[in-house]
């Protein structure tokens, strides 16, 4: 993976430039009418119009695809743009989506509105219950929407089993692999059709861009590209350049993200102020064995619930010295959030509580600081 991250785009690279050039241009010129017509007719052409394609973005997409073991990949203006464009490219009015309940609230909110906005039927099921997927996936189902691990409770979906169920009914599967990253999980190898990321997170790695990505087969990515051209969800060249720069060190950074979150999770799991720690790397996680079967590492994100409720959670967040109180994850710095507050804009307090996102829950996105320093910071911030 380290080698892929650095060399996967060499076929598209400038022969004399060590770092990828930034093609900060909205359009490209043709020498004559025949060349112009040829440029306009090729999907994802990288030198026609930047909403269609761009050389910098093409290099970054080549690395995304290589890291996922995919035929092709596409970058978008955000993770939400990636997911919504893929959904609208794959499902039509009157057709059906089956989705797990534990989803990033932005995606969950979009799917809740899909029946009203697009006439698409949506059924939600428990991601841990494969039989529930079997009951809901039928001949009308065109897409199954998954997220594993899920945000912020770190639930695991049995990807091979759900992929096989969907395939038996002619349905496609898409999984949000953001929390795992391609370093820790390879969903395409498990039978999933499309892998989606908020590339803002681990791919970028420096909290300085907004981007989304999808990997899959040539045919599926081309279908999604046609929808993207109409929806205008393509990623700009500079953000593509930042994503490409970030991916060069992704495998190295993930090792430290994994190590930090594992160490913090193990420490918190024995602390008397904590009611529960959600992290698939812990043997106490109800799906730990499934996570070990599907993943090679467990990511930098964990969540935990304080026995003292909101007051204890807020006091802890306020006392941290090395963690910024900010949304997102996957950057080099540690970030901490109170999920019930952060997701209140998407879902009601009652719905959040039903999903296990209560007032005592804290989400910690471990950066790549020294493990010793991060543990010491967490310890001093905990209630006595």
N, C-alpha and C positions, 0 to 999 in steps of 0.2 A: 504493500500500500504506500509506503514511503516513496518508492520509485515511481509508481503510477502518478502520485500527486505532483511530482516534479517533471516527468517526461511524457505524460500521456498526450499532450497537445503538440508534440514536436512536429508532426506532419503539417500543422497549420501555422507554425511559428515563422517569424522572419528569420532568414538564414543567418543574419549577422547580429541580431539582437539577443542578448542573454535574457533580459527581462522582456515580457510581452509589451509591445507598443500599445498605446491607447489611441484608438480610432475615434476621436471625439468629433464625429461628423454625423449629420442627420441623413445625408444622401450621398450617392455615388454616381459618377457620370459614365455614360456609354460612348463608344467611339462612333457608332452608327445605329440605324434603326433596327437592324437585325440583332445586334448585341443587346440593345435595350429590351427587345421583345424576349430574348433568351433569358436575360436577368430577371425580368418580371414574372416569368413562367415557372421558375424553379423554387419550390418550397424551401424556406429557411435560407435563401440565397444570402450570403454574408456581405455582398457588395452591391446591393440595389437600393434599399431604404432601411434605415435602422429599426423601424418597427417590424420589418420582416426578418432582418438578420444584420449582424455586424461582426467584423473579424475578431475584435476583442471578445465579444460575447461567445463567438464560436470556439475560441480557445478555452474559455472557462467551461463551456458546455462539454467539451471533449474530456476535461478532467472530471467533471461531475459524473459523466457516463462511465468512465474508466473505474472510478472508485466504487460505483454500484455494480459493475460487471454488466452494464446495459449496452444495447446497440446504439442508443442515442439518448440525449438529455436536452432539456430546454430550461432556460432561466427566465424568471418573471420579476415584475416590479415589487412583489412581496410574496410571502408564503400564502396569504389569503388569495392573492391573484392567481397563484399556481393552482390551489385547490379548487377555487370556484370555476376557473377556466376549464379545468379537467372535467369537473362535474357536468358543466353545460355542454362540453364536447361529447360526452358519453351517454347522456340521458335526455330523453325527449318528453314532451307533454304526454301525460297518460301512462308513463312508465314508472318504475319503482326503484327506490334506493333502500337498501338495508344498511344501517349504520350502528355502530356501538354507541352506548350512551356516554361513556367517558371519552369525550373529544375536547380538543381545544375549543373554548367557548365561542370563538369567532366562527369556527366551522359548524359547531352545533347550532348557533344562532342562524346561520345561513340555511341549514337544512330544515330548521323549524319553520322558516318562511317559504321554503321551496314549494309546498302545496299551494299557498296563496299566490305567490309570484309567478310560478312556472307550471302549475298543474301537475307537479311531480309528487307521487305518493312516497312518503318516507316512514319507515318503521325503525324504531330504536330498540336495541337489545343489550343485555349484559355481556360485556366483552369476555368475561370469564366462563360463560355458558355456551359452549359450542352447539349444544342441542337447541338453544334459542335461535341461533343463526339458521340451523337446519329447518326449524319451524317456519321461519319468515321468508327465506329465499325461495322464490317460485319462478314460474315462467315469465312473469312480467318484470322481474328484477334484472336490471341492466348493470348496476354498480353496487359494490359493497365497500363501505367507507370505514377504515380502521385507523387506529393510532396505538402504537406499541413501542415503548412504554407510553402510557397516557399521562397527560398533564392536568392537574398536578399530583395525582394520587399514585402514579407509577404502576398502573395495572398492566398486565401482559395479556396479549391475545394470541391464541394458538394459530399462528399464521398458516402453516401447511394445511391444517384441518379446514379452516375457513376458506382458503384458496381452492381446495378440492371441492368443497360444497358449492361454491360459486361457479366453478368451471363445469360442474355436472349439470347446471341449469343454464349455461351459456352466458353467465354474468361475469363482468370484469371486477377486479379487486384493486383498490388503491389504499396504501398505508402511509400515514404520516410517520416517518422514521426520524423526525427531528431530534428527539431526546436521546436516541441511540447513536445516531450518526452512522455513516457507512463504515466507519472503522469498527464499530461494535456489533453491527447487524447487517445482514445481506438479504433483505426480503425477496428480491427477485429469484435468488437461488432456492427459496422456500416455496415458490410457485405463485407469488404475488405478481400482478401484471404491471402495476405502476407504483413507483416509490416517490413520495413527495417530501419536501423539506422546506422549513423556513430557513433559507440560507443565510439569513440575518444572524443566525445563532452560530453553530460550530463551524460551518463552512467559512464564513467571514472571519469570525473569531476575535474581532477587535472592537465590537460595538460601534462601528462607524459606517454601516450601510444597512439598507433594507432590501431584501431580495428573497425570491423563492425559486425552487427547482423541482423538476420532475424528470425521472428516468424511466425508460421502458423500451419497448420494441420500436423499430423504425416506423411501422404503420401507425401505432398509437400516438407516438410523438408528433407525427405529421398531422394526424387528425386534430390533436390539441393545438398545434401551431395554427391551423386554419381558423379555429375559434379565437385564438389570441390576436391574430391580425384584425379581426372584427371588433374584439373587445378592447384592444389597445393595452394589453397587460404585459408587454415586453419590457425587459430590463434595459436601462440606459447603459451606454458604454463605460462610463466611469465606475458605476457600481459593479459592472461585470469585471472590470480591472481590479477593483478592490477584492471581490470574491475570489478571483484567480490568485491574487497575492496571498490571501488568507489560506486557501486550500493547500498551498505549498507546504505548510507546517501543520496541517490538520492531524495527520497520524501522530506526530510528536506531542501536540497539545492534548490530544485525547487521553494519552497515557497518564498525564498529570491530573486532568479532570477526573478520570476514573479513580485514581488513587486517593485524591482528596475527598471525593464524595463517599467512597467506601470507608475511609478512616473516620469521617465525621458521623456517618450513619452508625457505625459500630460503637462509637463513644456515646452517642445520644440514646442508643437502644438500652443502655444500662442506667441512664440517669433518672432519678426519682421524680423529676419535674415533668417528664415526658410520658404521655399516655401511649403514643404509638409512633413508630418511624416507618415511613413508606419508602423503601429502596429495594429494588429487585436483587441486589447483591447480598442482602441479608438472608440467612437461612430461615428467619422468622417470617419472611415475606410469603404469603400464601401461594404464590406462583414461582417461587425461587427455582424449582427444578425445571419448569418450563422455560424460564428466562435463561438458565444455564444451557439448555438445549438449543436455544435460538440465538444467543448472543455470546460474544467473546469478551465483552466488558459491559458495564452497567451504566455508564454515563456520569455526568457531573451534577445532575439534579436530584435532590431528595426533598421530601416534605415530612413534617412531624407536627404532632398535635400536643399542645400544652394542657396539662390537667387544670391549670388555672385559667383557661379560657382566653378571651381577648386581652385582658389586662396583662397577663403573663407574656403572651405572644408579643404584644406591642412593646412592653418593657425590654424584652430580649432584642428585638429588632433595633430599638433605639440605642442600646448599649454596644452593639457591634462596632468595632473600629476599622476592620478591613473589608467590610461589606457595604456597598452602597444600597440604599433603599430605592430600588429602581426595577421596572419590569424588564423582561427578556432574560436571556441566559446564553451561555456558550462563548462569552468573551473571556479575555485573559484575566479579568477582575471578577471577584465574587460579588454577586448581587442577591438581595433578599427582598421578598415581598410577602404581603399578607393577602393570600388569594381571594378570600371572601370580599375584600375591598376592591381588588383589582378587577375581578370578573363581575362585579355588581352591575356594570353597564350592559352586560350581555344577558344575564339571567337573574331572576328574582331571588331573594334571600331564601325562600322556601325551596326552590329548585336546587340552589347551591347546597343547601343543607341535605337534601335528598341524595345528592351526589357525594356527600361526605366532606364538602368544603365548608367547614364551620368556622366560627370566629376564633377558635384556638389554633387553627392550622397556619403554619409558616412554611414557605417554600424557599429553599436555599439553593442557589445555582453556584456551585463551587467553581472558582477560577483556577488559575495555575500557580497561585502563590505557594510558598513553602507549606507543606502539610503540617509541620510543627507549629508554625505561626497561626495557621487557620484554626487548628485545634485549640490552641491557647486562647484565641479570640472568642471562639464559641463557648469555651469553658467559663471565661470571665463574664460573659454576658448572660449566662444562665442564672435563674433565681437561686438564692442560697439554699 
